Amino acid sequence: MNTSLKEWKGKIRPDGPGKVTGGIKYLTDLTFPNMLYGKILRSSEPHAEIVSISTDLARKLPGVRAVVTYKDVPGLNGYGIIFPDQPVLCKDKVRYVGDALAAVAADTEEIAEKALGLIEVNYRRLPVIDSTEKALEPGAPLLHPDGNILHRAGYSIGNVEDGFQKSFVIIEETYDVPRQMHAYMETEGGVIVPEPGGKITVYAGTQHGFKDRFQLSRILNIPEKDIRIVSSPMGGSFGGKDELNIQPYGALLALAANCPVKIHQSRQESVKAGLKRHPMKITVKTGADKNGKILAHKVKIIADTGAYATLGPAILDFAVEHVSGPYKIPNMETEGLSVFTNNGVAGEFRGFGGNQITFALEGQMDRLAEKLQIDYLEFRRLNLREAEDPGPLGQRIAPTNGATHVLEAIQKSFFKRADLRNEKGDLNERWKARGTGAAITMHGGGLGAGRMDPAGGRLSFTKDGKIAAAFGFEECGQGLLSVIETILLEEFNCLDKDISIVIGDTDLVPVSGSSTASRATSMVWHSLQKMKDSFRSQMIDLAELATGTPANRMEMGPGGIWLKDAQQSGEAYLSFADLASALVQDRSISVQTSFDFPVSPDATVAGSHFLYAFAAVIVEVEVDILTGRVKVTGMEQAVSAGPVVSPMGYRGQIEGGGAMALGYTLMEHSIIEKGIYLNDNFDTYLIPTIFDVPFEMITEAVEELYEGDEFGPRGVGEIGTVAVAPAIAQAIYNATGCWINKLPVSPELILEKVSFMEGDKWM
């Protein structure tokens, strides 16, 4: 079933009123008695040996309560989700300008800032490796003991050279995609509070509280049970807060000073130290026969992962997996390299490598279609995977017609039907070229095969008569609270006031895995499916005990327990409050589940996925030939991700993802020269505003699942960002005849390309 979300109206989000009124307390808003303010000294050099660090003057400054360096790290002086290769506080060497050397806690933020200026660091500069080309040169300085290659990944099937021999047309192109900032409104920050007995509570935004707890345990050399992570709510993440950021420094300072310590990074500090989307150069050679069937596809990916690993290997694996996207390609060869440089740190970001590779893949589809004089959507249809085809790495996946559904939906699009010919109008209009473009994608959910990907949750009935749901997920702004609320209300036919939701607190929730990889909504749904029957049965059994009425005559309903054969109006037969009074010390109602995210039963490649969502995007653009500026005037996305749980949340994710991808395509570029960021604030790093977002944004949900599919809703937190860039690139070609192979599409690039075209085309 296809559902247009344009007119859907949903419930108000549980956290909505607090956010729009400013009443909600984010973790960076918290204050505590005797709280100090922390600051982190970052490197001024992108690559250097540390000769000496002197903190004597800083320690003597009135108002300074603690100063820490590498000497004060009691445990492992390193962190990283996969490899703990990033020093908490550097001892011998710095590898990028965000490396931390010392941290200070003081009575005021101003004193802490002044103290940083009193710390003396002597460096011996080393050659700056500011490109992957330099990093791969023979004899290049090694940024890590094992060399400058973090990770290699690849996949091959068939005989690619034989496929090219049989091809009627071959397209070769190199695609260059940029470094992008997460640009969340709330920069990294929080408060770390020392507790009695050497324990600590960490109030800081993260996407995986239990993983933070594990990493901090190693760094601080204290048991995990002595660390509490409170991780929600936060003002945006998009992957950028999946890795540790300020937590180790706040914890070290809080323990040293025995006072709560707040650290909240400025935008400039966030830019300097924070993660970015991986820049990649992707060289692709693709061949097809004269009827439009793709025969061969050869891809080389070089990713600039920056100074440290974080999730760089997994991101490269994801890109390699999605090289063929939703297409059947019999002969394929892929090679991927993730390369260390001194260019910041690239890591997890909404789309997780899918955005980069999809731009290249869909660019090839467009060029092949044009060369063969086949409609670009028809060309895709000719090569589309079928429902029971294996996944892109040859693994069994959940059968799905998602690719066909979204392509069919977008073929009926308003923008596809619209007449966008450039009619000669007034002088201003003569210089406007209009066009449409489309692209499709598939996106794997979950962390993938061979990776720990736990899920779970807990349902309980409280003494105050509430149905309490607890999950170890975080509310990053994505609307997870609304998802949980919606499923609870639907499953138990209850009221808002009957439920309570606890997330993002490691002392109060079960392990549920990370709020990443488009997995949270899916795992909440799966958890509740596993728990609901047992929970409902226990509730009815308790009602039977309390009333003497047979259990088979009762059911859960609004406000309490209802008789099945009674008129469903008025008050419940037994209110939840009265039912709670039947709870005694030796009787409680609690159901907990623990399981793993579904993976392919025969996945042979690490990280390969089992559940996929699909999306098709069509856009309308207007190109000003005089200024080179491109404006997206309309965007429609069709998404196949199973049943919609929260309509407004679904639409918000797709529209928000589309706006973020618009920035990635047309304006965002975190520029680094010789290891130094050139745009460290939003006055020079531009992101889309409401002026840039098209007024007409349509989201169409394809809810249909393949027969026998019991895996329910897939997440849509990422897929709305993935195929927008190639759709815009195709629309620009449709409008101007200019192929785009580099992002962002700057006005200068447009002017350079159209200057080679005949001037009278625009008159």
DAUR-V501428 format. One record per run of one state. SS is the DSSP state (H for helix, E for strand, - for the rest). FROM is the first residue (numbers start at 1). TO is the last residue. If there is no record, write none. Layout:
SS,FROM,TO
SS,FROM,TO
This chain:
-,1,1
E,2,4
-,5,15
H,16,21
-,22,26
H,27,29
-,30,35
E,36,42
-,43,47
E,48,54
-,55,55
H,56,60
-,61,63
E,64,68
-,69,69
H,70,72
-,73,78
E,79,79
-,80,85
E,86,86
-,87,92
E,93,94
-,95,99
E,100,106
-,107,108
H,109,118
-,119,119
E,120,125
-,126,131
H,132,136
-,137,148
E,149,157
-,158,159
H,160,165
-,166,168
E,169,177
-,178,180
E,181,181
-,182,188
E,189,195
H,196,198
E,199,204
-,205,208
H,209,220
-,221,223
H,224,226
E,227,230
-,231,246
H,247,257
-,258,260
E,261,264
-,265,266
H,267,273
-,274,274
E,275,276
-,277,278
E,279,288
-,289,293
E,294,306
-,307,311
H,312,321
-,322,326
E,327,327
-,328,330
E,331,340
-,341,344
E,345,346
-,347,353
H,354,372
-,373,375
H,376,383
E,384,384
-,385,401
H,402,411
-,412,413
H,414,417
-,418,426
H,427,430
-,431,431
E,432,444
-,445,453
E,454,461
-,462,466
E,467,471
-,472,479
H,480,492
-,493,495
H,496,498
E,499,503
-,504,504
E,505,505
-,506,519
H,520,547
-,548,550
H,551,553
E,554,557
-,558,559
E,560,563
-,564,573
E,574,575
H,576,580
-,581,588
E,589,596
-,597,611
E,612,624
-,625,629
E,630,640
-,641,646
H,647,666
-,667,671
E,672,673
-,674,675
E,676,677
-,678,695
E,696,702
-,703,718
H,719,721
-,722,723
H,724,736
-,737,741
E,742,742
-,743,746
H,747,754
-,755,758
H,759,762
-,763,763
